[in-house]
Amino acid sequence: MFGYIKPLKPEMKVKEFDTYQAIYCGLCRQLGATFGPAARLTLSYDFAFLSMLAMALQEDSPCFARKRCFANPFKKKFCCGCSQSSRFSACVAMIMLYYKVRDNLNDSGFGGKLLALLLLPPAACARKKARREYPQADEIVSRCMLRQAQVEKAGSPLVDEAADPSAEALSAIFGMLSEDPAQKRVLERMGYLLGRWVYCIDALDDLEEDRKSGGYNPFLKAWGASGTGPLPAGCIDAAVASLYATTAEIAAGYELLELHRYKPILDNIIYLGLKNSVDTVKERRNGND
């Protein structure tokens, strides 16, 4: 995932932001403790959301304490303790990192390939460790990334077809957060929609770069755009409208979840944060036209 799933900070109470920050920091500590200090560099809002959602679904409350920050060891910060939820999120992050690095090795230019070659050995080591704990997650991501590569290589002009592998991956990952059949169905549907949303917002964010480089982008394919000329009228607006519609569906699924804690924070992310991320990307793209 790419860092788009985050709260709208100005609309959060201080205690809510402090709790969110503590879970974010807790995931950072979990990454470092499980996979080594370098793994902390992969920390993102998306996996902090996954960790918080997993905790919110559990009946047992996580522990919080003041810990020294890796980035600022002279200052103690309020931090969520390591837990099974944060460990699951950290393992999924490492599995996804490995397949992303491998994908970059195949698809990037010279600079990107060189960076991917440098990152591949530590990413493979982390993925091997994560796979031992969650082999099902590794199998899910591996299968979906292979299908993603096939769809993109075929140059599909259908946005739904292009986003489907990523959506299926998150659907299965979210389904692992609960054993309750009713909750599991809701989580799988919500994960599918969120996976589609992440894929599409990243494609929208990369429109300009993909148009210049000739890289695959479902929105460019759908509108027949290429080269350095102007984007067809309505291309960005159509992409944004699709993202808004998916955001509304995510919210509808989210409302069916039975949460034990963190609801105000998760409400902020779902109802405000997702839309704000879309609006931010839209402004960037319109500014480049």
Buried (B, 14 or more C-beta within 10 A) or exposed (E): BBBBBBBBBEBBEEEBBEBBBBBBBBBBBBBBBBBEEEBBEBBBBBBBBBBBBBBBBBEEEBEBEEBEBBEEEEEEBBBBBBBEBBBBBBBBBBBBBBBBBBBBBEBBEEEEBEBBEEBBEBBBBBBEBBBEBBEEBBEBBBBBBEBBBEBBEEEBBEBEEBBBBBBBBBBBBBBBBBEEEEBBBBBBBBBBBBBBBBBBBBBBBBBBEBBEEEBBBBBBBBBEBEEEEEBBEEBBEBBBEBBBEBBEBBBEBBEEBEBEBBEBBBBBBBBBBBBBBBEEBBEEBEEEE
